[in-house]
Amino acid sequence: MVCSMKPEVRRSVMVFLIELVVYAGLVTGYFFLVLTFLADWLNRIFETQRQLYAALALVLIIIQGVLFEALTRFLLSLVKPRTED
């Protein structure tokens, strides 16, 4: 089925798969970094100040999304220069 695809569809699928692999690597790395460096601190805040913990969790989620999007976009620009649509 992949062999019979149009070249532009095939390229889009390949770019998507590359992005998926890069993003999966970033998420895995982020998980282990947070687990290593922030787990004890976040656990103490969770046990003592739940409202602060909830706010920090939301902030970390937003920061993670923004940073991953920017980093993924940058890495993909290295792989495939952007074309005018």
PyMOL CGO cylinders between C-alpha atoms (Angstrom):
from pymol import cmd
from pymol.cgo import CYLINDER

trace = [
    CYLINDER, 0.00, 0.00, 0.00, 2.83, 2.43, 0.84, 0.3, 1, 1, 1, 1, 1, 1,
    CYLINDER, 2.83, 2.43, 0.84, 4.46, 1.81, -2.55, 0.3, 1, 1, 1, 1, 1, 1,
    CYLINDER, 4.46, 1.81, -2.55, 1.31, 2.85, -4.42, 0.3, 1, 1, 1, 1, 1, 1,
    CYLINDER, 1.31, 2.85, -4.42, 0.99, 6.21, -2.64, 0.3, 1, 1, 1, 1, 1, 1,
    CYLINDER, 0.99, 6.21, -2.64, 1.40, 9.50, -4.43, 0.3, 1, 1, 1, 1, 1, 1,
    CYLINDER, 1.40, 9.50, -4.43, 4.81, 11.11, -3.78, 0.3, 1, 1, 1, 1, 1, 1,
    CYLINDER, 4.81, 11.11, -3.78, 3.34, 14.06, -1.83, 0.3, 1, 1, 1, 1, 1, 1,
    CYLINDER, 3.34, 14.06, -1.83, 1.26, 11.75, 0.36, 0.3, 1, 1, 1, 1, 1, 1,
    CYLINDER, 1.26, 11.75, 0.36, 4.24, 9.51, 0.97, 0.3, 1, 1, 1, 1, 1, 1,
    CYLINDER, 4.24, 9.51, 0.97, 6.37, 12.51, 1.94, 0.3, 1, 1, 1, 1, 1, 1,
    CYLINDER, 6.37, 12.51, 1.94, 3.67, 13.74, 4.33, 0.3, 1, 1, 1, 1, 1, 1,
    CYLINDER, 3.67, 13.74, 4.33, 3.46, 10.33, 5.96, 0.3, 1, 1, 1, 1, 1, 1,
    CYLINDER, 3.46, 10.33, 5.96, 7.24, 10.20, 6.34, 0.3, 1, 1, 1, 1, 1, 1,
    CYLINDER, 7.24, 10.20, 6.34, 7.35, 13.69, 7.89, 0.3, 1, 1, 1, 1, 1, 1,
    CYLINDER, 7.35, 13.69, 7.89, 4.55, 12.69, 10.27, 0.3, 1, 1, 1, 1, 1, 1,
    CYLINDER, 4.55, 12.69, 10.27, 6.38, 9.51, 11.29, 0.3, 1, 1, 1, 1, 1, 1,
    CYLINDER, 6.38, 9.51, 11.29, 9.62, 11.44, 11.86, 0.3, 1, 1, 1, 1, 1, 1,
    CYLINDER, 9.62, 11.44, 11.86, 7.75, 13.98, 13.97, 0.3, 1, 1, 1, 1, 1, 1,
    CYLINDER, 7.75, 13.98, 13.97, 6.09, 11.20, 15.93, 0.3, 1, 1, 1, 1, 1, 1,
    CYLINDER, 6.09, 11.20, 15.93, 9.42, 9.53, 16.72, 0.3, 1, 1, 1, 1, 1, 1,
    CYLINDER, 9.42, 9.53, 16.72, 11.06, 12.83, 17.69, 0.3, 1, 1, 1, 1, 1, 1,
    CYLINDER, 11.06, 12.83, 17.69, 8.11, 13.81, 19.88, 0.3, 1, 1, 1, 1, 1, 1,
    CYLINDER, 8.11, 13.81, 19.88, 8.06, 10.39, 21.56, 0.3, 1, 1, 1, 1, 1, 1,
    CYLINDER, 8.06, 10.39, 21.56, 11.75, 10.76, 22.36, 0.3, 1, 1, 1, 1, 1, 1,
    CYLINDER, 11.75, 10.76, 22.36, 11.22, 14.24, 23.79, 0.3, 1, 1, 1, 1, 1, 1,
    CYLINDER, 11.22, 14.24, 23.79, 8.31, 13.11, 25.96, 0.3, 1, 1, 1, 1, 1, 1,
    CYLINDER, 8.31, 13.11, 25.96, 10.30, 10.15, 27.27, 0.3, 1, 1, 1, 1, 1, 1,
    CYLINDER, 10.30, 10.15, 27.27, 13.29, 12.36, 28.05, 0.3, 1, 1, 1, 1, 1, 1,
    CYLINDER, 13.29, 12.36, 28.05, 11.08, 14.96, 29.73, 0.3, 1, 1, 1, 1, 1, 1,
    CYLINDER, 11.08, 14.96, 29.73, 9.44, 12.25, 31.85, 0.3, 1, 1, 1, 1, 1, 1,
    CYLINDER, 9.44, 12.25, 31.85, 12.76, 10.96, 33.14, 0.3, 1, 1, 1, 1, 1, 1,
    CYLINDER, 12.76, 10.96, 33.14, 14.11, 14.49, 33.75, 0.3, 1, 1, 1, 1, 1, 1,
    CYLINDER, 14.11, 14.49, 33.75, 11.05, 15.43, 35.80, 0.3, 1, 1, 1, 1, 1, 1,
    CYLINDER, 11.05, 15.43, 35.80, 11.14, 12.09, 37.60, 0.3, 1, 1, 1, 1, 1, 1,
    CYLINDER, 11.14, 12.09, 37.60, 14.81, 12.56, 38.44, 0.3, 1, 1, 1, 1, 1, 1,
    CYLINDER, 14.81, 12.56, 38.44, 14.89, 16.24, 39.38, 0.3, 1, 1, 1, 1, 1, 1,
    CYLINDER, 14.89, 16.24, 39.38, 11.38, 17.29, 40.42, 0.3, 1, 1, 1, 1, 1, 1,
    CYLINDER, 11.38, 17.29, 40.42, 9.69, 14.17, 41.80, 0.3, 1, 1, 1, 1, 1, 1,
    CYLINDER, 9.69, 14.17, 41.80, 10.55, 14.69, 45.48, 0.3, 1, 1, 1, 1, 1, 1,
    CYLINDER, 10.55, 14.69, 45.48, 9.80, 18.41, 45.38, 0.3, 1, 1, 1, 1, 1, 1,
    CYLINDER, 9.80, 18.41, 45.38, 6.47, 17.88, 43.61, 0.3, 1, 1, 1, 1, 1, 1,
    CYLINDER, 6.47, 17.88, 43.61, 5.55, 15.10, 46.03, 0.3, 1, 1, 1, 1, 1, 1,
    CYLINDER, 5.55, 15.10, 46.03, 6.21, 17.34, 49.04, 0.3, 1, 1, 1, 1, 1, 1,
    CYLINDER, 6.21, 17.34, 49.04, 4.05, 20.07, 47.52, 0.3, 1, 1, 1, 1, 1, 1,
    CYLINDER, 4.05, 20.07, 47.52, 1.34, 17.49, 46.71, 0.3, 1, 1, 1, 1, 1, 1,
    CYLINDER, 1.34, 17.49, 46.71, 1.31, 16.32, 50.34, 0.3, 1, 1, 1, 1, 1, 1,
    CYLINDER, 1.31, 16.32, 50.34, 1.28, 19.80, 51.90, 0.3, 1, 1, 1, 1, 1, 1,
    CYLINDER, 1.28, 19.80, 51.90, -0.34, 22.27, 49.46, 0.3, 1, 1, 1, 1, 1, 1,
    CYLINDER, -0.34, 22.27, 49.46, -2.70, 20.67, 46.97, 0.3, 1, 1, 1, 1, 1, 1,
    CYLINDER, -2.70, 20.67, 46.97, -3.84, 23.96, 45.39, 0.3, 1, 1, 1, 1, 1, 1,
    CYLINDER, -3.84, 23.96, 45.39, -0.26, 25.02, 44.68, 0.3, 1, 1, 1, 1, 1, 1,
    CYLINDER, -0.26, 25.02, 44.68, 0.45, 21.54, 43.31, 0.3, 1, 1, 1, 1, 1, 1,
    CYLINDER, 0.45, 21.54, 43.31, -2.52, 21.80, 40.94, 0.3, 1, 1, 1, 1, 1, 1,
    CYLINDER, -2.52, 21.80, 40.94, -1.36, 25.20, 39.69, 0.3, 1, 1, 1, 1, 1, 1,
    CYLINDER, -1.36, 25.20, 39.69, 2.22, 23.97, 39.23, 0.3, 1, 1, 1, 1, 1, 1,
    CYLINDER, 2.22, 23.97, 39.23, 1.01, 20.90, 37.37, 0.3, 1, 1, 1, 1, 1, 1,
    CYLINDER, 1.01, 20.90, 37.37, -0.95, 23.07, 34.94, 0.3, 1, 1, 1, 1, 1, 1,
    CYLINDER, -0.95, 23.07, 34.94, 2.02, 25.38, 34.44, 0.3, 1, 1, 1, 1, 1, 1,
    CYLINDER, 2.02, 25.38, 34.44, 4.32, 22.42, 33.78, 0.3, 1, 1, 1, 1, 1, 1,
    CYLINDER, 4.32, 22.42, 33.78, 1.85, 21.01, 31.25, 0.3, 1, 1, 1, 1, 1, 1,
    CYLINDER, 1.85, 21.01, 31.25, 1.65, 24.34, 29.40, 0.3, 1, 1, 1, 1, 1, 1,
    CYLINDER, 1.65, 24.34, 29.40, 5.43, 24.84, 29.43, 0.3, 1, 1, 1, 1, 1, 1,
    CYLINDER, 5.43, 24.84, 29.43, 5.95, 21.28, 28.21, 0.3, 1, 1, 1, 1, 1, 1,
    CYLINDER, 5.95, 21.28, 28.21, 3.55, 21.78, 25.31, 0.3, 1, 1, 1, 1, 1, 1,
    CYLINDER, 3.55, 21.78, 25.31, 5.08, 25.07, 24.22, 0.3, 1, 1, 1, 1, 1, 1,
    CYLINDER, 5.08, 25.07, 24.22, 8.68, 23.86, 24.50, 0.3, 1, 1, 1, 1, 1, 1,
    CYLINDER, 8.68, 23.86, 24.50, 8.00, 20.56, 22.74, 0.3, 1, 1, 1, 1, 1, 1,
    CYLINDER, 8.00, 20.56, 22.74, 6.19, 22.30, 19.91, 0.3, 1, 1, 1, 1, 1, 1,
    CYLINDER, 6.19, 22.30, 19.91, 9.01, 24.82, 19.44, 0.3, 1, 1, 1, 1, 1, 1,
    CYLINDER, 9.01, 24.82, 19.44, 11.72, 22.15, 19.65, 0.3, 1, 1, 1, 1, 1, 1,
    CYLINDER, 11.72, 22.15, 19.65, 9.88, 19.79, 17.30, 0.3, 1, 1, 1, 1, 1, 1,
    CYLINDER, 9.88, 19.79, 17.30, 9.31, 22.60, 14.80, 0.3, 1, 1, 1, 1, 1, 1,
    CYLINDER, 9.31, 22.60, 14.80, 13.00, 23.53, 14.96, 0.3, 1, 1, 1, 1, 1, 1,
    CYLINDER, 13.00, 23.53, 14.96, 14.19, 19.95, 14.53, 0.3, 1, 1, 1, 1, 1, 1,
    CYLINDER, 14.19, 19.95, 14.53, 11.84, 19.40, 11.61, 0.3, 1, 1, 1, 1, 1, 1,
    CYLINDER, 11.84, 19.40, 11.61, 13.05, 22.61, 9.97, 0.3, 1, 1, 1, 1, 1, 1,
    CYLINDER, 13.05, 22.61, 9.97, 16.53, 21.10, 10.02, 0.3, 1, 1, 1, 1, 1, 1,
    CYLINDER, 16.53, 21.10, 10.02, 15.25, 17.93, 8.37, 0.3, 1, 1, 1, 1, 1, 1,
    CYLINDER, 15.25, 17.93, 8.37, 12.91, 19.54, 5.86, 0.3, 1, 1, 1, 1, 1, 1,
    CYLINDER, 12.91, 19.54, 5.86, 13.02, 23.27, 5.10, 0.3, 1, 1, 1, 1, 1, 1,
    CYLINDER, 13.02, 23.27, 5.10, 9.63, 24.92, 5.16, 0.3, 1, 1, 1, 1, 1, 1,
    CYLINDER, 9.63, 24.92, 5.16, 7.94, 25.55, 1.79, 0.3, 1, 1, 1, 1, 1, 1,
    CYLINDER, 7.94, 25.55, 1.79, 5.45, 28.24, 0.96, 0.3, 1, 1, 1, 1, 1, 1,
    CYLINDER, 5.45, 28.24, 0.96, 1.85, 27.01, 1.06, 0.3, 1, 1, 1, 1, 1, 1,
]
cmd.load_cgo(trace, "trace")
